């Protein structure tokens, strides 16, 4: 599993006040990486561009 500074898609960083990390997912259809904060991702349940709900967790972004 990989470690990220922020979401590779939208650039969102986890907030240190409530969470120490956030999950990074990869769409299994179009192979794009995304997080729960990406616009239209339905809280990380689907990739907004292709609408696929098939995803896998590939890493985490940590508070720096």
MARKENU-240978 format. One record per atom (N, C-alpha, C): residue number from 1; atom name; x, y, z. Coordinates in pm, 1 decimal, padded with zeros to 6 digits. Layout:
// residues N
{i->NUM&at->CA&X->X&Y->Y&Z->Z};
...
END
This chain:
// residues 64
{i->1&at->N&X->00082.8&Y->-00116.9&Z->00000.0};
{i->1&at->CA&X->00000.0&Y->00000.0&Z->00000.0};
{i->1&at->C&X->00087.9&Y->00124.1&Z->00000.0};
{i->2&at->N&X->00044.9&Y->00226.0&Z->-00070.8};
{i->2&at->CA&X->00123.6&Y->00348.2&Z->-00085.5};
{i->2&at->C&X->00083.8&Y->00454.9&Z->00016.0};
{i->3&at->N&X->00174.8&Y->00546.7&Z->00039.2};
{i->3&at->CA&X->00151.8&Y->00659.7&Z->00127.6};
{i->3&at->C&X->00153.6&Y->00787.8&Z->00044.2};
{i->4&at->N&X->00055.9&Y->00874.3&Z->00065.6};
{i->4&at->CA&X->00041.3&Y->00997.5&Z->-00011.5};
{i->4&at->C&X->00039.7&Y->01118.5&Z->00081.4};
{i->5&at->N&X->00073.8&Y->01235.1&Z->00027.2};
{i->5&at->CA&X->00062.0&Y->01361.3&Z->00100.9};
{i->5&at->C&X->-00078.7&Y->01418.7&Z->00086.5};
{i->6&at->N&X->-00140.9&Y->01392.4&Z->-00030.1};
{i->6&at->CA&X->-00274.1&Y->01443.1&Z->-00059.0};
{i->6&at->C&X->-00338.4&Y->01353.6&Z->-00164.7};
{i->7&at->N&X->-00462.4&Y->01380.6&Z->-00196.5};
{i->7&at->CA&X->-00531.1&Y->01304.4&Z->-00301.4};
{i->7&at->C&X->-00467.0&Y->01335.8&Z->-00435.8};
{i->8&at->N&X->-00427.9&Y->01234.5&Z->-00513.2};
{i->8&at->CA&X->-00365.4&Y->01259.3&Z->-00643.1};
{i->8&at->C&X->-00462.8&Y->01316.7&Z->-00746.3};
{i->9&at->N&X->-00592.2&Y->01311.5&Z->-00717.5};
{i->9&at->CA&X->-00691.9&Y->01362.1&Z->-00811.7};
{i->9&at->C&X->-00733.8&Y->01505.5&Z->-00780.8};
{i->10&at->N&X->-00776.2&Y->01531.6&Z->-00656.7};
{i->10&at->CA&X->-00828.9&Y->01664.8&Z->-00622.8};
{i->10&at->C&X->-00735.1&Y->01746.9&Z->-00535.1};
{i->11&at->N&X->-00631.1&Y->01686.0&Z->-00478.6};
{i->11&at->CA&X->-00535.6&Y->01758.9&Z->-00396.2};
{i->11&at->C&X->-00577.9&Y->01777.0&Z->-00251.1};
{i->12&at->N&X->-00691.2&Y->01719.0&Z->-00211.7};
{i->12&at->CA&X->-00738.6&Y->01732.5&Z->-00073.8};
{i->12&at->C&X->-00640.8&Y->01666.2&Z->00023.2};
{i->13&at->N&X->-00618.0&Y->01732.4&Z->00136.9};
{i->13&at->CA&X->-00531.2&Y->01677.9&Z->00241.5};
{i->13&at->C&X->-00615.6&Y->01646.6&Z->00364.1};
{i->14&at->N&X->-00581.7&Y->01541.6&Z->00438.0};
{i->14&at->CA&X->-00656.6&Y->01510.7&Z->00559.8};
{i->14&at->C&X->-00637.3&Y->01619.5&Z->00664.7};
{i->15&at->N&X->-00742.3&Y->01645.1&Z->00740.8};
{i->15&at->CA&X->-00737.0&Y->01745.1&Z->00847.7};
{i->15&at->C&X->-00684.8&Y->01679.4&Z->00974.2};
{i->16&at->N&X->-00589.5&Y->01739.4&Z->01038.4};
{i->16&at->CA&X->-00530.4&Y->01684.4&Z->01159.2};
{i->16&at->C&X->-00620.1&Y->01692.7&Z->01281.2};
{i->17&at->N&X->-00724.8&Y->01775.2&Z->01277.4};
{i->17&at->CA&X->-00810.5&Y->01792.4&Z->01393.3};
{i->17&at->C&X->-00901.0&Y->01671.8&Z->01417.1};
{i->18&at->N&X->-00950.5&Y->01611.3&Z->01310.8};
{i->18&at->CA&X->-01045.5&Y->01501.1&Z->01327.2};
{i->18&at->C&X->-00990.2&Y->01365.2&Z->01285.2};
{i->19&at->N&X->-00903.1&Y->01361.9&Z->01185.3};
{i->19&at->CA&X->-00847.1&Y->01235.0&Z->01138.0};
{i->19&at->C&X->-00698.5&Y->01250.7&Z->01107.8};
{i->20&at->N&X->-00625.0&Y->01144.0&Z->01122.0};
{i->20&at->CA&X->-00481.7&Y->01146.5&Z->01093.6};
{i->20&at->C&X->-00450.4&Y->01101.1&Z->00951.2};
{i->21&at->N&X->-00546.5&Y->01038.3&Z->00884.3};
{i->21&at->CA&X->-00525.5&Y->00992.6&Z->00746.8};
{i->21&at->C&X->-00659.2&Y->00980.1&Z->00674.6};
{i->22&at->N&X->-00652.7&Y->00965.0&Z->00543.3};
{i->22&at->CA&X->-00771.3&Y->00935.3&Z->00462.9};
{i->22&at->C&X->-00733.0&Y->00831.6&Z->00358.7};
{i->23&at->N&X->-00828.7&Y->00752.6&Z->00316.1};
{i->23&at->CA&X->-00804.8&Y->00646.4&Z->00219.5};
{i->23&at->C&X->-00795.9&Y->00701.9&Z->00077.9};
{i->24&at->N&X->-00708.6&Y->00640.2&Z->-00001.4};
{i->24&at->CA&X->-00696.9&Y->00670.8&Z->-00143.4};
{i->24&at->C&X->-00740.0&Y->00544.4&Z->-00218.4};
{i->25&at->N&X->-00829.2&Y->00563.0&Z->-00315.3};
{i->25&at->CA&X->-00884.1&Y->00452.3&Z->-00392.5};
{i->25&at->C&X->-00840.2&Y->00461.3&Z->-00537.6};
{i->26&at->N&X->-00854.1&Y->00349.7&Z->-00609.6};
{i->26&at->CA&X->-00827.2&Y->00346.5&Z->-00753.1};
{i->26&at->C&X->-00946.2&Y->00281.1&Z->-00820.6};
{i->27&at->N&X->-01002.4&Y->00350.8&Z->-00918.6};
{i->27&at->CA&X->-01114.1&Y->00297.0&Z->-00995.8};
{i->27&at->C&X->-01064.2&Y->00177.5&Z->-01077.1};
{i->28&at->N&X->-01135.6&Y->00066.7&Z->-01070.1};
{i->28&at->CA&X->-01092.7&Y->-00052.7&Z->-01142.9};
{i->28&at->C&X->-01128.7&Y->-00047.5&Z->-01290.5};
{i->29&at->N&X->-01212.0&Y->00047.4&Z->-01330.1};
{i->29&at->CA&X->-01249.5&Y->00060.9&Z->-01471.2};
{i->29&at->C&X->-01151.3&Y->00152.5&Z->-01545.0};
{i->30&at->N&X->-01133.9&Y->00277.5&Z->-01495.9};
{i->30&at->CA&X->-01048.9&Y->00373.7&Z->-01567.3};
{i->30&at->C&X->-00912.5&Y->00394.3&Z->-01501.4};
{i->31&at->N&X->-00887.1&Y->00327.0&Z->-01388.2};
{i->31&at->CA&X->-00756.9&Y->00327.3&Z->-01318.9};
{i->31&at->C&X->-00717.5&Y->00461.7&Z->-01257.4};
{i->32&at->N&X->-00812.2&Y->00552.7&Z->-01238.1};
{i->32&at->CA&X->-00783.2&Y->00682.9&Z->-01178.8};
{i->32&at->C&X->-00788.6&Y->00674.6&Z->-01027.5};
{i->33&at->N&X->-00696.7&Y->00744.3&Z->-00960.7};
{i->33&at->CA&X->-00691.7&Y->00747.4&Z->-00814.9};
{i->33&at->C&X->-00781.8&Y->00860.2&Z->-00764.7};
{i->34&at->N&X->-00850.3&Y->00837.7&Z->-00650.6};
{i->34&at->CA&X->-00939.2&Y->00939.4&Z->-00595.9};
{i->34&at->C&X->-00960.2&Y->00918.4&Z->-00446.6};
{i->35&at->N&X->-01025.9&Y->01015.5&Z->-00382.1};
{i->35&at->CA&X->-01054.6&Y->01007.6&Z->-00238.8};
{i->35&at->C&X->-01202.7&Y->01037.1&Z->-00212.9};
{i->36&at->N&X->-01241.2&Y->01033.7&Z->-00087.9};
{i->36&at->CA&X->-01380.9&Y->01058.6&Z->-00051.9};
{i->36&at->C&X->-01421.6&Y->01204.2&Z->-00071.3};
{i->37&at->N&X->-01324.3&Y->01295.8&Z->-00084.0};
{i->37&at->CA&X->-01352.7&Y->01437.8&Z->-00101.1};
{i->37&at->C&X->-01364.2&Y->01480.5&Z->-00247.7};
{i->38&at->N&X->-01329.2&Y->01394.4&Z->-00341.1};
{i->38&at->CA&X->-01339.6&Y->01431.4&Z->-00482.3};
{i->38&at->C&X->-01485.8&Y->01461.6&Z->-00515.7};
{i->39&at->N&X->-01507.7&Y->01571.8&Z->-00586.1};
{i->39&at->CA&X->-01642.9&Y->01614.0&Z->-00620.7};
{i->39&at->C&X->-01716.3&Y->01504.1&Z->-00698.6};
{i->40&at->N&X->-01831.7&Y->01464.4&Z->-00649.3};
{i->40&at->CA&X->-01912.9&Y->01362.9&Z->-00715.3};
{i->40&at->C&X->-01876.8&Y->01219.7&Z->-00680.5};
{i->41&at->N&X->-01785.1&Y->01199.6&Z->-00584.5};
{i->41&at->CA&X->-01742.4&Y->01062.9&Z->-00552.6};
{i->41&at->C&X->-01837.2&Y->00990.4&Z->-00456.8};
{i->42&at->N&X->-01942.1&Y->01059.0&Z->-00411.5};
{i->42&at->CA&X->-02039.2&Y->00998.4&Z->-00319.9};
{i->42&at->C&X->-01968.0&Y->00941.9&Z->-00196.8};
{i->43&at->N&X->-01885.8&Y->01026.6&Z->-00136.2};
{i->43&at->CA&X->-01808.2&Y->00991.1&Z->-00016.6};
{i->43&at->C&X->-01713.1&Y->00873.2&Z->-00041.3};
{i->44&at->N&X->-01654.5&Y->00868.4&Z->-00158.7};
{i->44&at->CA&X->-01556.9&Y->00764.8&Z->-00191.5};
{i->44&at->C&X->-01617.3&Y->00635.3&Z->-00241.7};
{i->45&at->N&X->-01746.1&Y->00634.6&Z->-00270.3};
{i->45&at->CA&X->-01812.2&Y->00511.3&Z->-00314.7};
{i->45&at->C&X->-01806.2&Y->00487.5&Z->-00465.4};
{i->46&at->N&X->-01772.7&Y->00590.3&Z->-00542.5};
{i->46&at->CA&X->-01761.3&Y->00571.6&Z->-00687.5};
{i->46&at->C&X->-01670.1&Y->00678.9&Z->-00744.4};
{i->47&at->N&X->-01611.7&Y->00648.8&Z->-00860.3};
{i->47&at->CA&X->-01530.7&Y->00749.9&Z->-00926.5};
{i->47&at->C&X->-01622.6&Y->00838.1&Z->-01009.1};
{i->48&at->N&X->-01620.0&Y->00969.0&Z->-00986.5};
{i->48&at->CA&X->-01718.1&Y->01057.7&Z->-01048.9};
{i->48&at->C&X->-01712.7&Y->01065.6&Z->-01201.3};
{i->49&at->N&X->-01596.3&Y->01050.5&Z->-01262.4};
{i->49&at->CA&X->-01587.3&Y->01066.0&Z->-01407.7};
{i->49&at->C&X->-01655.8&Y->00952.2&Z->-01484.2};
{i->50&at->N&X->-01630.0&Y->00828.7&Z->-01445.2};
{i->50&at->CA&X->-01689.5&Y->00717.1&Z->-01518.9};
{i->50&at->C&X->-01810.9&Y->00658.0&Z->-01445.9};
{i->51&at->N&X->-01830.7&Y->00695.4&Z->-01318.3};
{i->51&at->CA&X->-01946.9&Y->00648.9&Z->-01243.1};
{i->51&at->C&X->-01933.5&Y->00508.3&Z->-01187.4};
{i->52&at->N&X->-01818.0&Y->00447.1&Z->-01203.4};
{i->52&at->CA&X->-01798.3&Y->00310.0&Z->-01157.0};
{i->52&at->C&X->-01790.5&Y->00303.6&Z->-01004.5};
{i->53&at->N&X->-01852.9&Y->00202.3&Z->-00947.0};
{i->53&at->CA&X->-01843.3&Y->00177.1&Z->-00803.3};
{i->53&at->C&X->-01741.3&Y->00068.2&Z->-00773.2};
{i->54&at->N&X->-01674.4&Y->00017.9&Z->-00876.8};
{i->54&at->CA&X->-01570.0&Y->-00082.5&Z->-00858.3};
{i->54&at->C&X->-01440.0&Y->-00011.1&Z->-00829.0};
{i->55&at->N&X->-01392.4&Y->-00024.8&Z->-00706.3};
{i->55&at->CA&X->-01270.9&Y->00043.5&Z->-00664.1};
{i->55&at->C&X->-01192.7&Y->-00046.2&Z->-00571.4};
{i->56&at->N&X->-01066.9&Y->-00011.1&Z->-00550.8};
{i->56&at->CA&X->-00985.2&Y->-00080.4&Z->-00452.1};
{i->56&at->C&X->-00905.3&Y->00024.3&Z->-00375.8};
{i->57&at->N&X->-00881.8&Y->-00002.4&Z->-00249.2};
{i->57&at->CA&X->-00801.5&Y->00087.5&Z->-00167.1};
{i->57&at->C&X->-00655.6&Y->00062.6&Z->-00201.8};
{i->58&at->N&X->-00584.2&Y->00169.6&Z->-00239.9};
{i->58&at->CA&X->-00444.6&Y->00153.4&Z->-00280.5};
{i->58&at->C&X->-00347.5&Y->00221.9&Z->-00186.4};
{i->59&at->N&X->-00398.1&Y->00300.8&Z->-00093.1};
{i->59&at->CA&X->-00308.6&Y->00368.8&Z->-00002.3};
{i->59&at->C&X->-00381.7&Y->00463.9&Z->00091.4};
{i->60&at->N&X->-00302.3&Y->00542.5&Z->00162.4};
{i->60&at->CA&X->-00355.9&Y->00638.5&Z->00257.4};
{i->60&at->C&X->-00276.8&Y->00767.7&Z->00247.4};
{i->61&at->N&X->-00345.7&Y->00879.6&Z->00270.1};
{i->61&at->CA&X->-00280.6&Y->01010.7&Z->00277.9};
{i->61&at->C&X->-00277.9&Y->01048.9&Z->00424.4};
{i->62&at->N&X->-00160.9&Y->01086.1&Z->00473.7};
{i->62&at->CA&X->-00142.3&Y->01117.0&Z->00614.7};
{i->62&at->C&X->-00122.6&Y->01266.0&Z->00638.9};
{i->63&at->N&X->-00160.3&Y->01312.2&Z->00756.3};
{i->63&at->CA&X->-00135.4&Y->01449.0&Z->00797.5};
{i->63&at->C&X->00014.8&Y->01466.2&Z->00812.1};
{i->64&at->N&X->00068.3&Y->01573.1&Z->00758.5};
{i->64&at->CA&X->00212.4&Y->01600.6&Z->00767.6};
{i->64&at->C&X->00235.3&Y->01714.8&Z->00862.7};
END
